[in-house]
Amino acid sequence: MPSATNGVSTNGAHDSPKKIPQDVLHVIDGRTGQYQAVSIKKNAINANELKGFKAPKDVHHPEYQNEQGLRVYDPGFSNTVVSESKITYINGFEGEIHYRGYSIQDIVGQKTFTDISHLLIWGKWPTQDEKSNFQKKLNSVPLPDGSVFQVIRSFPKDGSIIGMMIAGLSALQSCDMNAIPAHAAKNLYMGEPKRVDDQIIRVMSSLSAITAAAYCHHMDIPFTPPRADFSYIQNFLLMVGLVDKETGVPSQRYVNVLERLWAVVADHEMTCSTAALLHTASALPDVISCLTSAYCALYGPLHGGAIEVAYKQIEEIGSVENVSAKLERVRAGKERLYGYGHRVYRVTDPRFTFIRDILDELSEEVSQDPLLRVAFELDRQASQDEYFISRKLRPNADFFAALAYKALGFPSEFILPISILSRTQGLMAHWREAMLEGGARIWRPGQVYTGDLGNTME
């Protein structure tokens, strides 16, 4: 067995040391003295190899399951990789994001939503014919069945817009029961590229209409049907009624803003919601089941819901004059400042620069909204405050994207729903990759049982 200090084995005084492979982790179990060389591939070890470390059953703690092999305890998956992916690469220490190997620095403002969706989902930039065909397919999907709209309109107008979207998707799911594997009693999507692609087109198109319908219901305004000659983003703005008063069509300026915003936030690798989607996908249901799992995760205040919480925080501050007092309470540990800091980035979020440029272009709209002025003053003071600088608490791009949506005229309660719609292209890419490049292996993590054993009935 190699020594615990240098990992070199010597069989005798005259034997030359054996060369130990470099890409291994040498592990010695102090409980038993057992040694094992665990392979390191792509700077990761396979946790299943640790099952080889077995110890005698602990009669006092059978719940430790020593005899079944060593387990890895990692609450929150803070240092666990659960899949391989070719879609998005993030370097949080250098501030880099790449879609399929292309830096977003080279993409934003140069490529459209259709281009980027095609790249993420199908792995390459589309030719002009492929781009045109993709858009035609999206536009050819019929509007969801009337029952979908009825479900959305059954909600209170001031109810949860995310709830309306999820309910609308569930109604859409029920409109085609043959697309549900459990109902069909067979695998429909694993290794089935045509079915997968058909569902991606159907859901992307329908979700835009469902999101718009939820918005229109909430705002008590009429829903405008999409046009066959409009792009995905043009049609979304048309459906929600964000159009030029004179022409009746979306402003090209606002279309360009959304094109860049949705390019910046198209995908962000293994987020909580992406993991939720993939966890559900591992059981091989339909794509709508997977999406609703992701959307429920996004709704939480530690994930996408933080955007809404951060904006409500701005509303609570109320005016520019109250910003300093808010930051003082944060420094004193009395309150938390949402919208700053990110689990991944240790430098400025690379998406922030693009979004700040967009907000500068919307300066006229920003100047007309007193709450947006509060947000900018908050950012100005926080960026010069040693408390935030020393803790590397930099602006979260999603929060500033929310400010851009507000400048466009969307109410704060619609910021998360529109953010979810913008992320769907990335979620579709991950679902497709799981169905066509992964394997049929259900995600089933374990637990460390900490309750009682051996209780008896009285």
C-alpha positions in Angstrom: 0.0 0.0 0.0 1.4 3.5 -0.8 2.4 5.5 2.2 0.0 8.2 3.4 2.7 10.8 2.9 4.0 10.4 -0.6 1.9 7.8 -2.3 5.0 5.8 -3.4 5.1 2.1 -2.8 8.4 0.3 -2.1 8.5 -3.5 -1.9 12.0 -3.8 -0.6 15.3 -1.9 0.0 16.7 -2.7 -3.5 13.4 -2.2 -5.4 13.0 1.1 -7.3 9.9 3.0 -6.4 6.9 2.3 -8.7 5.7 5.3 -10.6 2.2 6.2 -9.4 -0.3 7.5 -12.0 -0.8 11.2 -11.6 -4.5 11.4 -12.3 -5.6 9.5 -9.2 -6.7 10.4 -5.7 -4.9 8.2 -3.1 -7.3 7.4 -0.3 -6.7 5.6 2.9 -9.6 4.7 5.1 -8.5 5.4 8.7 -11.2 3.1 10.1 -9.9 0.0 8.3 -6.5 0.9 6.7 -8.0 0.1 3.3 -6.3 1.9 0.4 -7.8 2.7 -3.0 -6.6 4.8 -5.9 -9.6 6.8 -7.1 -9.5 8.0 -10.7 -9.5 11.7 -11.4 -11.1 12.6 -14.8 -11.8 16.2 -15.8 -10.9 17.3 -12.3 -13.6 15.2 -10.8 -13.9 11.8 -9.1 -16.7 9.3 -9.6 -18.5 9.1 -6.2 -19.4 5.5 -6.9 -15.8 4.5 -6.6 -15.9 5.5 -2.9 -18.4 2.7 -2.3 -15.4 0.4 -2.3 -14.5 1.7 1.1 -16.6 -0.5 3.5 -16.3 -0.8 7.2 -17.8 -3.2 9.7 -21.4 -2.5 10.6 -21.7 -0.1 13.5 -24.1 -1.9 15.9 -24.8 1.3 17.7 -25.5 3.3 14.5 -26.8 0.9 11.9 -28.2 3.9 10.1 -24.6 4.8 9.1 -24.7 1.8 6.7 -20.9 1.4 6.9 -21.1 -2.0 5.2 -22.7 -0.5 2.1 -19.8 1.7 1.3 -18.6 5.2 1.9 -21.1 8.0 0.9 -20.5 11.6 0.0 -22.3 14.2 2.1 -22.8 17.5 0.1 -25.8 19.6 1.2 -27.0 21.8 -1.5 -24.7 20.2 -4.1 -22.1 22.9 -3.4 -19.3 20.7 -4.8 -21.1 18.0 -6.8 -21.3 17.7 -10.5 -24.2 15.6 -11.7 -23.9 15.6 -15.4 -21.8 16.5 -18.4 -22.9 19.2 -20.8 -21.8 20.9 -24.0 -24.2 23.9 -23.7 -22.9 26.6 -21.4 -19.5 27.2 -19.7 -19.1 29.7 -16.8 -15.9 30.8 -15.2 -16.9 32.7 -12.2 -13.4 33.7 -11.3 -12.6 35.3 -14.6 -16.2 36.5 -15.4 -16.7 34.5 -18.5 -19.8 32.9 -20.1 -19.7 30.8 -23.3 -22.6 29.4 -25.2 -21.4 26.3 -27.1 -17.9 27.6 -27.0 -18.7 31.2 -28.1 -18.2 34.0 -25.7 -21.3 36.1 -25.0 -19.0 39.1 -25.6 -19.1 38.1 -29.3 -22.8 37.1 -29.3 -24.8 39.9 -27.7 -25.9 42.5 -30.2 -24.7 40.4 -33.1 -27.1 37.5 -33.0 -30.9 37.3 -32.7 -33.1 35.3 -30.3 -33.7 32.8 -33.1 -29.9 32.4 -33.8 -29.1 31.9 -30.1 -31.9 29.5 -29.5 -30.8 27.4 -32.4 -27.2 27.4 -31.2 -28.1 26.4 -27.7 -30.7 23.8 -28.6 -29.1 22.2 -31.8 -25.5 23.0 -31.1 -24.7 25.2 -34.1 -25.4 28.6 -35.7 -28.3 28.2 -38.2 -27.8 28.9 -41.8 -30.2 31.5 -43.2 -32.5 28.7 -44.4 -32.4 26.9 -41.1 -33.1 30.2 -39.3 -36.1 31.0 -41.5 -37.4 27.4 -41.2 -37.1 27.6 -37.4 -39.1 30.8 -37.2 -41.7 29.4 -39.6 -42.1 26.4 -37.4 -42.6 28.5 -34.3 -45.1 30.7 -36.0 -47.0 27.7 -37.5 -47.9 26.3 -34.0 -51.6 27.0 -33.5 -52.6 29.1 -30.5 -53.3 27.0 -27.4 -56.7 25.5 -27.1 -59.4 27.7 -25.7 -59.4 25.7 -22.5 -55.9 26.9 -21.8 -57.0 30.5 -21.9 -60.0 29.6 -19.8 -57.8 28.2 -17.1 -55.6 31.3 -17.0 -58.7 33.6 -16.9 -60.1 31.5 -14.0 -57.4 33.0 -11.7 -58.0 36.2 -9.8 -56.6 39.1 -11.9 -54.3 40.0 -9.0 -53.2 36.4 -8.5 -49.8 34.8 -9.2 -48.8 35.2 -12.8 -46.3 32.3 -12.4 -49.2 30.3 -11.1 -51.2 31.2 -14.3 -48.3 30.2 -16.5 -47.9 26.8 -14.7 -51.6 26.2 -14.8 -51.7 27.2 -18.5 -48.9 24.8 -19.3 -50.7 22.0 -17.4 -53.9 22.7 -19.4 -51.8 22.6 -22.6 -50.3 19.3 -21.5 -53.8 17.8 -21.1 -54.7 18.9 -24.7 -52.4 16.2 -26.1 -52.4 13.2 -23.8 -50.5 11.1 -26.4 -47.5 13.2 -25.7 -47.3 12.0 -22.1 -45.2 8.9 -21.7 -47.1 7.5 -18.8 -50.4 7.8 -20.6 -48.8 6.3 -23.8 -47.3 3.6 -21.6 -43.9 3.8 -23.4 -40.8 5.9 -23.7 -41.5 8.7 -26.1 -38.4 11.0 -25.9 -35.3 9.2 -24.8 -33.3 8.7 -28.1 -36.1 10.1 -30.2 -34.9 13.3 -31.8 -37.9 14.1 -34.0 -40.3 13.8 -31.1 -38.1 15.9 -28.9 -37.7 18.6 -31.5 -41.4 18.7 -32.2 -42.1 19.2 -28.5 -39.5 21.9 -28.2 -41.1 23.9 -31.1 -44.6 23.3 -29.7 -43.8 24.4 -26.1 -41.6 27.4 -27.0 -44.3 28.8 -29.2 -47.2 28.0 -26.8 -45.4 29.3 -23.7 -45.0 32.7 -25.3 -48.7 32.9 -25.9 -49.5 31.5 -22.4 -47.2 34.1 -20.7 -48.7 36.9 -22.8 -52.2 35.7 -21.9 -51.4 35.6 -18.2 -50.1 39.2 -18.5 -53.2 40.4 -20.3 -55.5 38.8 -17.8 -53.6 40.4 -14.9 -53.6 43.8 -16.6 -57.2 43.4 -17.8 -56.3 44.2 -21.4 -57.2 42.3 -24.6 -54.9 39.6 -25.9 -53.6 40.2 -29.4 -53.0 37.1 -31.6 -49.5 36.7 -33.0 -48.6 37.4 -36.7 -47.1 34.9 -39.0 -44.6 37.5 -40.4 -43.2 38.5 -37.0 -40.2 37.3 -35.0 -40.6 35.5 -31.7 -39.8 38.7 -29.7 -42.0 40.9 -32.0 -44.9 38.6 -31.5 -44.5 38.5 -27.7 -44.5 42.3 -27.5 -47.5 42.3 -29.9 -49.4 39.8 -27.7 -48.9 41.8 -24.5 -49.9 45.0 -26.2 -46.5 46.8 -25.9 -46.8 48.5 -29.3 -46.3 51.9 -30.8 -49.5 53.9 -30.6 -49.2 55.2 -34.1 -48.2 52.0 -36.0 -49.8 49.4 -33.8 -46.7 47.2 -34.0 -43.8 46.8 -31.5 -41.1 49.5 -31.5 -38.0 48.3 -33.2 -36.0 49.9 -30.4 -37.8 47.8 -27.8 -37.4 44.7 -29.9 -33.6 45.3 -30.0 -33.5 45.8 -26.3 -35.2 42.4 -25.7 -33.0 40.7 -28.3 -29.9 41.7 -26.3 -31.5 41.1 -22.9 -32.6 37.6 -23.8 -29.2 36.9 -25.4 -27.5 37.8 -22.1 -29.8 35.6 -19.9 -30.5 32.7 -22.4 -28.8 30.1 -20.2 -26.7 30.0 -17.1 -25.5 26.4 -16.8 -26.5 24.2 -13.8 -28.8 26.6 -11.9 -31.3 25.4 -9.3 -34.1 25.5 -11.9 -32.0 23.7 -14.5 -31.2 21.0 -12.0 -34.9 20.8 -11.1 -35.7 20.3 -14.8 -33.1 17.7 -15.3 -34.0 15.9 -12.0 -37.6 15.6 -13.3 -36.4 14.7 -16.8 -34.4 11.7 -15.5 -37.8 10.0 -14.8 -38.6 10.4 -18.5 -41.9 12.4 -18.4 -42.9 14.9 -21.0 -41.2 18.3 -21.4 -44.0 20.2 -19.8 -43.6 18.2 -16.6 -39.9 19.1 -16.7 -40.6 22.8 -17.3 -43.1 23.2 -14.5 -40.5 21.7 -12.1 -38.0 24.3 -13.3 -40.5 27.2 -13.0 -41.5 26.2 -9.4 -37.8 26.3 -8.5 -37.4 29.7 -10.1 -40.2 31.1 -8.1 -38.3 30.7 -4.8 -36.8 33.8 -3.2 -33.3 32.2 -3.2 -33.5 31.8 -7.0 -35.5 33.7 -9.6 -37.9 35.0 -7.0 -35.1 37.1 -5.6 -35.7 39.5 -8.5 -39.1 40.3 -7.2 -37.9 40.5 -3.7 -35.2 42.9 -4.7 -37.6 45.2 -6.5 -40.0 45.2 -3.6 -36.9 46.3 -1.5 -36.5 49.2 -3.8 -40.2 50.1 -3.3 -39.6 49.9 0.5 -36.7 52.3 0.3 -39.0 54.7 -1.5 -36.8 57.6 -2.4 -33.2 58.5 -3.2 -32.9 60.2 0.2 -33.5 56.9 2.0 -30.7 54.9 0.3 -27.9 55.7 2.8 -30.0 54.6 5.7 -30.8 51.3 4.0 -27.1 50.6 3.4 -26.3 51.5 7.0 -28.8 48.8 8.2 -27.2 46.3 5.8 -23.7 47.1 7.1 -25.0 46.6 10.7 -26.3 43.2 9.8 -29.9 44.2 10.4 -31.1 43.7 6.8 -30.1 42.0 3.7 -29.5 43.7 0.3 -31.1 41.6 -2.4 -29.8 42.0 -6.0 -26.1 42.0 -5.0 -23.7 39.1 -4.8 -23.8 35.8 -6.7 -22.9 32.2 -5.8 -20.9 31.8 -8.9 -19.1 35.0 -9.6 -16.1 36.4 -7.7 -15.7 39.3 -10.1 -18.4 41.5 -11.8 -21.0 39.4 -13.5 -20.1 39.5 -17.2 -23.8 40.0 -18.1 -24.0 43.2 -16.0 -22.0 45.4 -18.5 -24.4 44.6 -21.3 -27.5 45.3 -19.2 -26.0 48.5 -17.9 -25.5 49.7 -21.5 -29.1 48.8 -22.2 -30.3 50.8 -19.2 -28.2 53.8 -20.4 -30.0 53.6 -23.7 -33.3 53.7 -21.8 -32.3 56.7 -19.8 -35.4 58.7 -20.8 -37.6 55.9 -19.5 -35.5 55.5 -16.4 -35.7 59.2 -15.6 -39.5 59.0 -15.6 -39.6 56.3 -12.9 -38.7 57.5 -9.4 -38.1 53.9 -8.2 -35.6 53.2 -11.0 -33.7 56.4 -9.8 -33.6 54.8 -6.3 -32.1 51.6 -7.8 -29.4 53.5 -9.6 -28.5 55.6 -6.5 -28.4 52.4 -4.5 -25.9 50.9 -7.0 -23.8 54.1 -7.1 -23.4 54.2 -3.3 -22.9 50.4 -2.9 -20.2 50.4 -5.6 -18.2 53.0 -3.6 -18.8 51.4 -0.2 -15.9 49.4 1.3 -18.3 47.0 3.0 -19.6 45.8 -0.4 -16.2 46.2 -2.2 -14.4 44.0 0.4 -17.0 41.3 0.3 -17.1 41.3 -3.5 -20.8 42.1 -3.4 -21.3 43.2 -7.0 -24.6 43.8 -8.8 -26.5 40.7 -9.9 -27.3 40.8 -13.6 -30.8 39.4 -13.2 -31.7 42.3 -10.9 -30.6 44.9 -13.4 -32.3 43.0 -16.2 -35.4 43.5 -14.0 -34.8 47.2 -14.0 -34.6 47.1 -17.8 -38.0 45.3 -18.0 -39.5 48.0 -15.7 -38.1 50.7 -17.9 -39.8 49.1 -20.9 -43.1 49.5 -19.0 -43.7 46.1 -17.5 -45.0 46.1 -13.9 -42.7 44.7 -11.2 -44.9 41.6 -10.8 -44.3 40.6 -14.4 -40.5 40.8 -14.2 -40.1 37.2 -13.1 -42.6 35.7 -15.6 -40.8 37.5 -18.5 -37.5 36.4 -17.1 -38.7 32.8 -17.1 -39.8 33.1 -20.7 -36.4 34.4 -21.7 -34.6 31.4 -20.0 -36.8 28.8 -21.7 -34.5 28.5 -24.7 -31.7 27.3 -22.4 -34.0 25.0 -20.5 -35.1 23.4 -23.8 -31.4 22.9 -24.7 -30.8 21.0 -21.5 -33.9 18.9 -21.9 -32.8 17.9 -25.4 -29.3 17.1 -24.3 -30.7 14.9 -21.5 -33.0 13.0 -23.9 -30.5 12.6 -26.8 -27.0 12.6 -25.3 -27.5 11.4 -21.8 -28.7 8.0 -20.6 -31.8 6.6 -19.0 -30.7 6.9 -15.4 -33.1 8.3 -12.8 -31.6 10.8 -10.3 -32.0 9.3 -6.9 -29.8 10.9 -4.3 -29.4 9.4 -0.8 -29.6 10.9 2.7 -28.0 10.6 6.1 -30.8 9.4 8.4 -30.6 11.2 11.8 -33.8 10.0 13.4 -34.5 7.3 16.0 -34.3 3.6 15.5 -35.7 0.8 17.6 -38.7 2.7 19.1 -41.4 0.4 20.4 -45.2 0.7 20.5 -46.6 1.2 24.0 
